[in-house]
């Protein structure tokens, strides 16, 4: 019996020794794969952060936005907004035109969005995915923080117009984000965004955004025109034109619900 037990122990030790040998042999490959995955994640995050900085300054800034929408029935009345933003986490959007909507103000703090209406005493909570005008959702204008809202993965690279593009998949970090999933094309050479496709939770293509008219604004070259094309109704689109962008020292008190009524 003792000999049998000894044999079993010896067999077990042999198996453990064999497993240790296999683990030691495989560990470099496992470690290399983990290191490669970590590098890919870091690169994807870096691409998104750099593209965010191209689209908008990290510092406080002000910009005027004009949105022109074309539907099947023809061009619609333009909408004009004055936007104050700080760090891509705090944004105030003030409606300038049309006159019937003047005085409406949106406040975005983190992923929380409120609308102030002159006829209502208290701000109203709104989802960022709700349509603002045409193809533009509240979050499209009030929050443009891809790096803070999505987990990015590099899918591949593509050659478009003799430019190498990173193609990334962005998955929303939670349901408070404007879109569930985004496919994002970013130029490899200079981190300029080229195109984004926005998808719903049911994987329906909602809209495509083209980043255009790159010009010097607030210290660097940025896209000053966005063309948002409807994913279901061909030919329907909204054009966002950004003008008079300038850096501003914006105090934190501006980005509070109590301060909304004092903004002009």
Secondary structure, DSSP 8 states (H G I E B T S, - for coil): -HHHHHHHHHHHHHHHHHHHHHHHHHHHHHHHHHHHHHHHHHHHHHHHHHHHHHHS-SS-EEEEEEEEEEETTEE---EEEEEEEETTTEEEEEEEESGGGTT-EEEEETTEEEEE-TT-SS-EEE-TTSEEETTEEHHHHH---HHHHEEEEEEEEEEETTEEEEEEEEEESSTTSS-SEEEEEEETTT--EEEEEEE-TT--EEEEEEEEEEEEETTEEEEEEEEEEESSSTT-EEEEEEEEEEE----GGGGSGGGGGG--
